[in-house]
Structures are given as structure tokens and as C-alpha cells.
Amino acid sequence: MSHHYSGPDFGFPHGDSRLDLTDLYAFPKPGDAGKSILIMNVHPSSGVNPQGPTTDEPFATEAMYELKIDTNGDAVADIAYRVIFSASQGGAQTAALRRVEGEQAAGTDDDAQTIIERAPVSTGPDALVTEAGDYRFFVGWRSDPFFFDTQGALNNLQFTGADFFAGADVCSIVLEVPNSALSLKKMGLWARTLDGASGKWVQADRGARPNQTPFLAGEQNAAYLAGEPADDARFVPVFAHALEHAGGYTPAEATRVAVALLPDVLHYDPTRPASYPNNGRALTDDVVDFFLPLLTNGKVTQDMVGPHNDLLATFPYVGAPHKARSVGRVAA
């Protein structure tokens, strides 16, 4: 189910829904070829394990949310955009957006350029947008744009077209950025969340391509979420084994497909239209109908679910949340 519930046993990384990366999107800004839209969605509004609604507080104040950009093809970040959130004051959160380049982009050092400070976090239907120079920035609750028949997947891939995410919300970090601040050629993107509750940054979740985590379980899942794309070749045998089991691939075929799925980065060229898996990912791209034939070796081709109809034509592009939330703190 894309990257939702990527922690152990379909739970949340580090047991915190706010640290759960759900999806990453990258596409050229409609009507402006000189800018790109990057969207990092986190924090599903409801859980599977445990079941039920998650906290109304959008983001963890002891966490860092990061978009990584590799500009030279080595799967190591050369640029990073970092978002951190203030402690709630009267229940409200604000966000700071920072940018770091060079060797520091691959780590957690905080010698970064501050682009935006104290941007308001949206909890209701109105999208509170902050602008600074060529940047636009949104953070807050939105309608989850991911679409998938989850129950059909759990029923031995017997799909009925019931969209599990039709009424679900997530927390979105949406960035409009000039392409001159990224790369004017093909780049690799991924996102990650870092947990700072212990006093040091610990990577809780990471990903780029949707639907990667079903290949992993147990210790391999934990190692993957804590890992870096540059080291993803070590997971080829694990992915290949899952493909042999799920799709009946021969060992050689399974290895070939696994190699194509790793490293876990989203390739994006801002000069071309977005279309997953070839270039970036648009909000309407049917990533499940790409993934299912791959997983099953062509035996299952679609889940009969299509894009949501509440997407916006303008920034921040993701639709208004289905539920307006209070700004009080509750347990994560």
C-alpha cells in the first residue's frame, strides 16, 4: 500500500504515526516550466496496527522531515531540504524550511540556509501558504491522494475496486522550488524522517518509489528503513526472493527485476512531463497498476481503483482534508 504503515507488522516506524512516510511526488509546476513541485506525505490519519485514528497533531516537534536530492547519480544527497516544527503554542504548530548543499546534505549537520521560518501549519480546509522569493511552502493536513484497494490486496489480490484511501487524510509537506535550485538534468529524489527524541537524530523511515516495503519483513525491514540508497544493492537478494515467491519468477528473472527497483530513488527530470516510473510522479499516476504486474509477473494487472477527484489545480495541489482537526495535543 504505497509506503503507508512501513513499520514492523504494518505499524508505524518507531511506533509514531507522525514519522511514517507515505508517498513522494515530483512534477513540473503546471503552467511554469521553470519550477517544480515536490510533495512529501507523512502521518496516515488512521492505523492498521494498531487500528483506529492517529493523533490530530500533524507533525512531531522532535523530528526532522527531509527531502534528499542526488544530482550526479551516485545515490548520495547533494542537496537537502529540511523541515522542522515548533513546539505547539496554544495548540498551533509552525514550520521552518532549510536548505543544505554539498557533503553536509548527506548527513544531519544543521549548518543550513534558512529559507522560511514560522510558516503556519494547516489543520482545517483552508491551505495556509507561505511564500519567500521563488519558493512557496505548505505544511498541514490534506486529503490522501494515494488510491488502492487494500482489502483486495489482503484477500489474495482479489480486487473489487474499493478504495481504502478514499476518505483518508495525511500530512503534506509541499514545496514549490525553482529548477535552478535543483538540477537542470535528471536527478534522484527520496524522502526520510528522523527521530530526535533520544537527543540525536535517528532515521526512522525513508523511501522514494511506492510499494517497495512489501518486499521486506522483520530485521530486513528495519535495516532498509534505516539505510541509505547508496547501499541498496545489499537488498537485491531479499527483493528477488520475494519476487520468486509472489510472481513465480525464475531466480535470474527475479534478480533482474530486483536490480531495476534499486536503489530506492525517484528519478526526475524537470524538463519532461511527470509520469511514473519513467519520470517523477504525478498525483494521478496509477502506481499500483504499474506495481501489480511486476509483483505477480503479469498475473494481476490492476486493482480497478482510479485517482481521487478532490485534487486542486493550483498550489498546494493536494485536496482539502476530509476532517478539520483541533490543534490540541493527544498521544501519538
TINUMI-873044 format. One record per residue (C-alpha): residue number from 1; residue in one letter; x, y, z. Coordinates in nm, 2 decimals. Layout:
BEGIN
SITE    k  r       x       y       z
SITE  NUM  A       X       Y       Z
...
END
This chain:
BEGIN
SITE    k  r       x       y       z
SITE    1  M    0.00    0.00    0.00
SITE    2  S    0.25    0.26   -0.13
SITE    3  H    0.47    0.34    0.17
SITE    4  H    0.20    0.36    0.43
SITE    5  Y    0.24    0.16    0.75
SITE    6  S    0.61    0.09    0.68
SITE    7  G    0.70   -0.01    1.04
SITE    8  P    0.70   -0.36    1.18
SITE    9  D    0.39   -0.57    1.12
SITE   10  F    0.21   -0.28    0.93
SITE   11  G    0.27   -0.05    1.22
SITE   12  F    0.44    0.29    1.24
SITE   13  P    0.82    0.35    1.24
SITE   14  H    0.94    0.39    1.60
SITE   15  G    0.57    0.35    1.69
SITE   16  D    0.49    0.71    1.59
SITE   17  S    0.24    0.77    1.31
SITE   18  R    0.39    1.12    1.25
SITE   19  L    0.72    0.96    1.14
SITE   20  D    0.55    0.74    0.88
SITE   21  L    0.64    0.84    0.53
SITE   22  T    0.35    0.76    0.29
SITE   23  D    0.44    0.90   -0.05
SITE   24  L    0.67    1.12   -0.25
SITE   25  Y    0.57    1.31   -0.56
SITE   26  A    0.77    1.53   -0.80
SITE   27  F    0.63    1.70   -1.11
SITE   28  P    0.68    2.03   -1.31
SITE   29  K    0.47    2.32   -1.19
SITE   30  P    0.16    2.34   -1.42
SITE   31  G    0.20    2.65   -1.64
SITE   32  D    0.55    2.73   -1.53
SITE   33  A    0.83    2.51   -1.68
SITE   34  G    1.09    2.69   -1.46
SITE   35  K    0.96    2.54   -1.13
SITE   36  S    0.90    2.20   -0.98
SITE   37  I    0.65    2.08   -0.71
SITE   38  L    0.79    1.84   -0.45
SITE   39  I    0.54    1.67   -0.21
SITE   40  M    0.64    1.46    0.09
SITE   41  N    0.33    1.30    0.26
SITE   42  V    0.36    1.15    0.61
SITE   43  H    0.13    1.06    0.90
SITE   44  P   -0.17    0.85    0.79
SITE   45  S   -0.49    0.96    0.97
SITE   46  S   -0.58    0.60    1.06
SITE   47  G   -0.37    0.30    1.15
SITE   48  V   -0.38   -0.07    1.07
SITE   49  N   -0.17   -0.20    1.36
SITE   50  P   -0.30   -0.07    1.59
SITE   51  Q   -0.63    0.00    1.43
SITE   52  G   -0.80    0.34    1.46
SITE   53  P   -0.74    0.71    1.42
SITE   54  T   -0.40    0.85    1.49
SITE   55  T   -0.31    1.18    1.67
SITE   56  D   -0.45    1.50    1.54
SITE   57  E   -0.12    1.67    1.59
SITE   58  P    0.02    1.69    1.24
SITE   59  F    0.40    1.67    1.29
SITE   60  A    0.64    1.56    1.56
SITE   61  T    0.83    1.86    1.71
SITE   62  E    1.12    1.64    1.80
SITE   63  A    1.16    1.52    1.44
SITE   64  M    1.31    1.63    1.11
SITE   65  Y    1.15    1.58    0.77
SITE   66  E    1.38    1.58    0.48
SITE   67  L    1.38    1.58    0.10
SITE   68  K    1.71    1.45   -0.05
SITE   69  I    1.83    1.53   -0.40
SITE   70  D    2.12    1.35   -0.58
SITE   71  T    2.24    1.55   -0.87
SITE   72  N    2.52    1.33   -1.00
SITE   73  G    2.38    0.97   -1.00
SITE   74  D    2.57    0.82   -0.71
SITE   75  A    2.26    0.79   -0.48
SITE   76  V    2.42    1.02   -0.23
SITE   77  A    2.24    1.35   -0.15
SITE   78  D    2.40    1.67   -0.28
SITE   79  I    2.11    1.89   -0.18
SITE   80  A    1.86    1.85    0.11
SITE   81  Y    1.55    2.04    0.21
SITE   82  R    1.48    2.01    0.59
SITE   83  V    1.16    2.09    0.77
SITE   84  I    1.14    2.11    1.15
SITE   85  F    0.84    2.21    1.36
SITE   86  S    0.80    2.43    1.66
SITE   87  A    0.67    2.32    1.99
SITE   88  S    0.29    2.38    2.00
SITE   89  Q    0.19    2.72    2.14
SITE   90  G   -0.17    2.72    2.22
SITE   91  G   -0.20    2.41    2.01
SITE   92  A   -0.07    2.56    1.69
SITE   93  Q    0.25    2.44    1.51
SITE   94  T    0.48    2.64    1.28
SITE   95  A    0.75    2.51    1.04
SITE   96  A    1.09    2.62    0.93
SITE   97  L    1.23    2.53    0.59
SITE   98  R    1.60    2.50    0.55
SITE   99  R    1.84    2.40    0.26
SITE  100  V    2.18    2.25    0.27
SITE  101  E    2.42    2.16   -0.01
SITE  102  G    2.74    1.96   -0.06
SITE  103  E    2.87    1.70    0.17
SITE  104  Q    2.65    1.81    0.46
SITE  105  A    2.34    1.73    0.26
SITE  106  A    2.41    1.36    0.31
SITE  107  G    2.43    1.39    0.69
SITE  108  T    2.24    1.56    0.96
SITE  109  D    2.46    1.87    1.03
SITE  110  D    2.25    2.17    1.08
SITE  111  D    2.47    2.44    0.91
SITE  112  A    2.18    2.51    0.67
SITE  113  Q    2.04    2.81    0.49
SITE  114  T    1.70    2.91    0.64
SITE  115  I    1.45    2.98    0.36
SITE  116  I    1.13    3.02    0.56
SITE  117  E    1.06    3.05    0.93
SITE  118  R    0.74    3.02    1.13
SITE  119  A    0.52    2.90    0.85
SITE  120  P    0.18    2.82    0.98
SITE  121  V    0.07    2.45    0.98
SITE  122  S   -0.28    2.40    0.84
SITE  123  T   -0.53    2.18    1.04
SITE  124  G   -0.85    2.28    0.86
SITE  125  P   -0.98    2.31    0.50
SITE  126  D   -0.80    2.63    0.41
SITE  127  A   -0.45    2.59    0.28
SITE  128  L   -0.22    2.83    0.46
SITE  129  V    0.06    2.90    0.21
SITE  130  T    0.39    3.08    0.28
SITE  131  E    0.60    3.25    0.02
SITE  132  A    0.96    3.35    0.02
SITE  133  G    1.13    3.47   -0.30
SITE  134  D    1.08    3.20   -0.56
SITE  135  Y    0.96    2.94   -0.31
SITE  136  R    0.61    2.85   -0.19
SITE  137  F    0.56    2.63    0.10
SITE  138  F    0.27    2.44    0.26
SITE  139  V    0.25    2.21    0.56
SITE  140  G   -0.06    2.05    0.71
SITE  141  W   -0.34    1.81    0.69
SITE  142  R   -0.47    1.72    0.34
SITE  143  S   -0.67    1.45    0.17
SITE  144  D   -0.45    1.15    0.09
SITE  145  P   -0.40    1.14   -0.29
SITE  146  F   -0.30    0.77   -0.28
SITE  147  F   -0.56    0.52   -0.42
SITE  148  F   -0.56    0.15   -0.37
SITE  149  D   -0.79   -0.15   -0.29
SITE  150  T   -0.61   -0.25    0.03
SITE  151  Q   -0.87   -0.51    0.13
SITE  152  G   -0.84   -0.68   -0.21
SITE  153  A   -0.47   -0.70   -0.16
SITE  154  L   -0.52   -0.87    0.18
SITE  155  N   -0.77   -1.11    0.02
SITE  156  N   -0.51   -1.28   -0.20
SITE  157  L   -0.52   -1.00   -0.46
SITE  158  Q   -0.89   -1.04   -0.53
SITE  159  F   -0.97   -0.68   -0.61
SITE  160  T   -1.32   -0.52   -0.61
SITE  161  G   -1.23   -0.16   -0.68
SITE  162  A   -1.29   -0.04   -0.32
SITE  163  D   -1.06    0.25   -0.25
SITE  164  F   -0.93    0.21    0.11
SITE  165  F   -0.79    0.57    0.10
SITE  166  A   -1.10    0.75   -0.04
SITE  167  G   -1.17    0.92    0.29
SITE  168  A   -0.83    0.92    0.44
SITE  169  D   -0.60    1.21    0.53
SITE  170  V   -0.23    1.26    0.55
SITE  171  C    0.00    1.54    0.65
SITE  172  S    0.16    1.71    0.34
SITE  173  I    0.49    1.90    0.30
SITE  174  V    0.46    2.08   -0.03
SITE  175  L    0.74    2.28   -0.18
SITE  176  E    0.74    2.48   -0.50
SITE  177  V    1.10    2.54   -0.59
SITE  178  P    1.28    2.69   -0.89
SITE  179  N    1.45    2.43   -1.10
SITE  180  S    1.77    2.64   -1.09
SITE  181  A    1.79    2.54   -0.72
SITE  182  L    1.77    2.17   -0.80
SITE  183  S    1.93    2.04   -1.12
SITE  184  L    1.87    2.12   -1.48
SITE  185  K    1.91    1.75   -1.56
SITE  186  K    1.79    1.41   -1.43
SITE  187  M    1.82    1.38   -1.06
SITE  188  G    1.74    1.12   -0.79
SITE  189  L    1.49    1.21   -0.51
SITE  190  W    1.40    1.04   -0.18
SITE  191  A    1.25    1.14    0.15
SITE  192  R    1.31    1.05    0.51
SITE  193  T    1.20    1.12    0.86
SITE  194  L    1.44    1.14    1.15
SITE  195  D    1.35    1.09    1.52
SITE  196  G    1.53    1.32    1.76
SITE  197  A    1.35    1.21    2.08
SITE  198  S    1.67    1.05    2.21
SITE  199  G    1.88    1.36    2.18
SITE  200  K    2.04    1.26    1.85
SITE  201  W    1.90    1.21    1.50
SITE  202  V    1.80    0.86    1.42
SITE  203  Q    1.65    0.78    1.08
SITE  204  A    1.30    0.63    1.13
SITE  205  D    1.17    0.60    0.77
SITE  206  R    1.28    0.66    0.42
SITE  207  G    1.17    0.59    0.06
SITE  208  A    1.10    0.72   -0.28
SITE  209  R    0.94    0.46   -0.51
SITE  210  P    0.60    0.35   -0.40
SITE  211  N    0.53   -0.01   -0.29
SITE  212  Q    0.88   -0.11   -0.20
SITE  213  T    0.83   -0.22    0.16
SITE  214  P    0.61   -0.53    0.08
SITE  215  F    0.93   -0.70   -0.02
SITE  216  L    1.07   -0.67    0.33
SITE  217  A    0.99   -0.82    0.67
SITE  218  G    1.14   -0.83    1.02
SITE  219  E    1.50   -0.73    1.05
SITE  220  Q    1.53   -0.67    0.68
SITE  221  N    1.25   -0.41    0.71
SITE  222  A    1.43   -0.23    0.99
SITE  223  A    1.76   -0.23    0.81
SITE  224  Y    1.60   -0.10    0.49
SITE  225  L    1.42    0.19    0.67
SITE  226  A    1.74    0.29    0.85
SITE  227  G    1.96    0.26    0.53
SITE  228  E    2.07    0.48    0.25
SITE  229  P    2.00    0.44   -0.12
SITE  230  A    2.37    0.41   -0.20
SITE  231  D    2.38    0.08   -0.01
SITE  232  D    2.06   -0.06   -0.15
SITE  233  A    2.23   -0.33   -0.36
SITE  234  R    2.25   -0.54   -0.04
SITE  235  F    1.87   -0.58   -0.06
SITE  236  V    1.87   -0.73   -0.41
SITE  237  P    1.86   -1.09   -0.29
SITE  238  V    1.57   -1.01   -0.05
SITE  239  F    1.37   -0.84   -0.32
SITE  240  A    1.45   -1.12   -0.56
SITE  241  H    1.33   -1.39   -0.31
SITE  242  A    1.00   -1.21   -0.26
SITE  243  L    0.95   -1.18   -0.64
SITE  244  E    1.02   -1.55   -0.69
SITE  245  H    0.75   -1.63   -0.42
SITE  246  A    0.49   -1.38   -0.53
SITE  247  G    0.53   -1.39   -0.91
SITE  248  G    0.68   -1.73   -0.99
SITE  249  Y    0.99   -1.57   -1.14
SITE  250  T    1.30   -1.78   -1.20
SITE  251  P    1.59   -1.68   -0.98
SITE  252  A    1.76   -1.50   -1.27
SITE  253  E    1.45   -1.31   -1.37
SITE  254  A    1.37   -1.21   -1.01
SITE  255  T    1.72   -1.07   -0.97
SITE  256  R    1.69   -0.87   -1.29
SITE  257  V    1.37   -0.71   -1.17
SITE  258  A    1.50   -0.65   -0.82
SITE  259  V    1.81   -0.47   -0.97
SITE  260  A    1.57   -0.24   -1.16
SITE  261  L    1.39   -0.15   -0.84
SITE  262  L    1.70   -0.04   -0.65
SITE  263  P    1.84    0.19   -0.54
SITE  264  D    1.52    0.33   -0.40
SITE  265  V    1.52    0.67   -0.56
SITE  266  L    1.27    0.86   -0.77
SITE  267  H    1.43    0.97   -1.10
SITE  268  Y    1.31    1.31   -1.21
SITE  269  D    1.40    1.54   -1.50
SITE  270  P    1.22    1.88   -1.46
SITE  271  T    1.23    1.94   -1.83
SITE  272  R    1.00    1.65   -1.90
SITE  273  P    0.64    1.58   -1.80
SITE  274  A    0.60    1.36   -1.49
SITE  275  S    0.49    1.00   -1.55
SITE  276  Y    0.58    0.72   -1.31
SITE  277  P    0.80    0.52   -1.33
SITE  278  N    0.99    0.70   -1.61
SITE  279  N    1.00    1.05   -1.47
SITE  280  G    0.89    1.17   -1.13
SITE  281  R    0.55    1.10   -1.01
SITE  282  A    0.22    1.30   -1.06
SITE  283  L   -0.06    1.29   -0.81
SITE  284  T   -0.28    1.10   -1.06
SITE  285  D   -0.02    0.84   -1.16
SITE  286  D   -0.16    0.49   -1.11
SITE  287  V    0.15    0.34   -0.94
SITE  288  V   -0.04    0.03   -0.82
SITE  289  D   -0.13   -0.07   -1.18
SITE  290  F    0.25   -0.05   -1.25
SITE  291  F    0.34   -0.25   -0.94
SITE  292  L    0.09   -0.53   -0.95
SITE  293  P    0.21   -0.68   -1.29
SITE  294  L    0.57   -0.65   -1.17
SITE  295  L    0.50   -0.83   -0.84
SITE  296  T    0.29   -1.11   -0.99
SITE  297  N    0.48   -1.15   -1.32
SITE  298  G    0.18   -1.03   -1.52
SITE  299  K   -0.08   -1.25   -1.34
SITE  300  V   -0.26   -0.95   -1.18
SITE  301  T   -0.26   -0.62   -1.38
SITE  302  Q   -0.49   -0.38   -1.19
SITE  303  D   -0.69   -0.31   -0.87
SITE  304  M   -0.97   -0.12   -1.05
SITE  305  V   -0.92    0.20   -0.85
SITE  306  G   -0.85    0.54   -1.01
SITE  307  P   -0.73    0.88   -0.89
SITE  308  H   -0.92    1.09   -0.65
SITE  309  N   -1.14    1.38   -0.77
SITE  310  D   -1.05    1.63   -0.50
SITE  311  L   -0.71    1.73   -0.63
SITE  312  L   -0.65    2.11   -0.68
SITE  313  A   -0.54    2.27   -1.00
SITE  314  T   -0.32    2.52   -0.80
SITE  315  F   -0.08    2.51   -0.51
SITE  316  P   -0.07    2.30   -0.29
SITE  317  Y   -0.24    2.06   -0.54
SITE  318  V   -0.34    1.81   -0.27
SITE  319  G   -0.71    1.83   -0.18
SITE  320  A   -0.86    1.97    0.15
SITE  321  P   -0.87    1.72    0.44
SITE  322  H   -1.18    1.52    0.50
SITE  323  K   -1.18    1.62    0.86
SITE  324  A   -1.09    1.95    1.02
SITE  325  R   -0.88    1.88    1.33
SITE  326  S   -0.83    2.06    1.66
SITE  327  V   -0.49    2.18    1.75
SITE  328  G   -0.48    2.02    2.09
SITE  329  R   -0.21    1.76    2.17
SITE  330  V   -0.30    1.40    2.20
SITE  331  A   -0.09    1.08    2.22
SITE  332  A    0.08    0.98    1.90
END
